[in-house]
Amino acid sequence: MNDAGRMKGISGLTGLFRESMAGVPDGSIVVFTGSVGACTPFAELLAYSVRGRGFQLIYVPNADISQARPMLWADGIGFVVSDERVEPSHADILVVMGGLAMPRSGQPVDVVEALYKQLGNPRLIGVGFMDVFKRSGWVDRLPFDALVDGYMDAGMWSKGQ
């Protein structure tokens, strides 16, 4: 894959994701899949970055299509994963969140490959941190069209005791 650009911070992450969606027709079916808890808010954030495109947004926790749920706009909140269930038969885009590639919280790549095939081999975008898809070997197994990869620094300041 070629380096298509770099940006910093949360706005950089969302901006690069928005760029990865260029050329995707408005109204397309976009399925996010990620680990429960950690990936869900990131999927909601990324959905916010492409608001106004009329996408049908779906979240599939742990790459288990039987648990698929719509992502809906809630006034005053943003995008949220609904309690309702949906049964997507295909997708135009599959966004794989990096938590799925993590050893303790993820899924085997075979499970994600099966979801990809079940959704009709859609365009595939990976969004993760710290080269998780490369470190896990998933870039050799999944035909990513784009990877958005972030690095995070954290600090803490305290008044002390």
Sequence and secondary structure as in RCSB ss.txt:
>XXXX:A:sequence
MNDAGRMKGISGLTGLFRESMAGVPDGSIVVFTGSVGACTPFAELLAYSVRGRGFQLIYVPNADISQARPMLWAD
GIGFVVSDERVEPSHADILVVMGGLAMPRSGQPVDVVEALYKQLGNPRLIGVGFMDVFKRSGWVDRLPFDALVDG
YMDAGMWSKGQ
>XXXX:A:secstr
        HHHHHHHHHHHHTTT  TT EEEEEE TTTHHHHHHHHHHHTTTS  EEEEEETT GGG EEEEEET
TTEEEE SS    S  SEEEEEGGGGSTTT   HHHHHHHHHHTTS EEEEEEETTHHHHTTGGGTS  SEEEEE
           
